[in-house]
Amino acid sequence: MSLPRRLAFIDVESTGAHPVRDRITEIAILRVEEGEVVARWESLVAPGQPIPPLIEQVTGISDAMVADALPFEALADTVAALLDGCVFVAHSARFDYGFIRNAFARIGSDFTAPVLCTVKLSRALYPEHHRHGLDALIERHQLVCTARHRAMGDVEVLWQFVSQLEGGFAPELLARAAERAMKAPAQPPGLPEGVLEALPDAPGLYLFHAEPEPPPTGRRDPVLFVGRAQSLRARVREHFGAGARKGRDAELAARVKRVEWIETAGELDTSLRENALLRRLQPPWNRPQEAAEAAFALRLLPGRKRAPILEPVSVAGTDPADWDGLFGVFRNRREADNLLRELALLYRLCPRRLGLEGGNGPCTAHAARRCAGVCARRETPAEHDARLAGALAGVGVKPWPWPGAVVVEEVRAGGLRRLQRFERWCHLGSADDEAGLAALAATPRAFDADVWRILARWLAVPDHLAQVRPLT
């Protein structure tokens, strides 16, 4: 026989994808010895936590169904006996293995077994195909599944798939493919088994924590780093791969004890959530965030004789409808000064009158003929300030393109939906449905410079405008 003599085909259903935070709701095992099924067992499992509606919709397992089920600790001896001496066989096997291993760990037992992943086995034997998920295997090999997303239904599919392989490939080729499929991936020492495999191949945000378990309510939960990714699984793996074994990257990887993630509905949803997390958590491995309260605009004081003739006006948390005679939006003084230096060069403005340099008499730019000479009485302050007002006219927040509030709807393949409500560049909030969106109507407008930049960049992509719906 080209495959291991004793195989245990296993599938678990759970309350979610996280092998530490979530819990098992169903287990099915087929024990196969010398090519023959010698034991078939399945059981619902009391998870000790609610089953989310989305999970219930996918698996069909409800809280009512597991209300009278036994907890894992009451089933652990049966599970251990069925798996004893066998190769642990599952689809995306490290995911199921992580759930089983962590379930045993919670009752004080150490479970280990050699693992054969049927995803890797399919890739090794059918490299011409790009899709190796269970649905793809069912379609490609005409497998029969009596109950998809139920533990025994999925386990029977795996047994059918492996049975076909025995008759379709030379023993030596199948043995080599099985050896490759049993090779364990590099596992970060600080992370529990199955965490990396549990990460979805979907866009979103990931958080690296310094502690293995969430602390009790009221205690701080240190977050080391917040990142974004088009594929959470691939990007997080990069942090622990060969390319991250030196310097600061290696130090971060060594300190990570827990990974959490948030799937997002689209680019705008990702950016808004990322901005909120970075501002609230201030992770030490991310670039420091500017304080939201520091945002300001500039007001021109025309006719003022003494410099500077521009005064900062705080705009954080204000309603843009109340702004009058304000130019630009800046997170810090450096941003404002850089813009003023650029305008001074383009329009022959006086750095001294703009407040960029001190002293009396002609400014340094006048000696280099880059200032029209208001500081040397070569032009009047009114002439200088009129030119400055014209230069500032196109700087800052553009007029809001719609008469009132709008909603941006992002829907990701798979059904994740997110609605964002905006008005006059202010984010009024997010919702998952129309009822939640309507509840945001009473939210007052409060300007946030980072949110404004995020939305302005997003709206600059023409294709995104189709996702904007004006609200009456």
Secondary structure, DSSP 8 states (H G I E B T S, - for coil): --S-SEEEEEEEEESSS-TTTS-EEEEEEEEEETTEEEEEEEEE-B-SS---HHHHHHH---HHHHTTS-BHHHHHHHHHHHHTTSEEEETTHHHHHHHHHHHHHHTT------EEEHHHHHHHH-TT-S--SHHHHHHHHT---SSTTSHHHHHHHHHHHHHHHHHHS-HHHHHHHHHHHT------TTS-TTHHHHS-SS-EEEEEESSSS---TTS---EEEEEEESSHHHHHHHHTSGGGSSHHHHHHHHH--EEEEEE-SSHHHHHHHHHHHHHHH--TTS-----GGG-EEEEE-TT-SSS--EEEEE-TT--GGG--SEEEEESSHHHHHHHHHHHHHHHT--TTTTTSS--SSS-HHHHTT-S-SGGGTSS-HHHHHHHHHHHHTTSS----SSSS-EEEEEE-TTS-EEEEEEETTEEEEEESSHHHHHGGGG------HHHHHHHHHHHTSGGGGGGEEE--
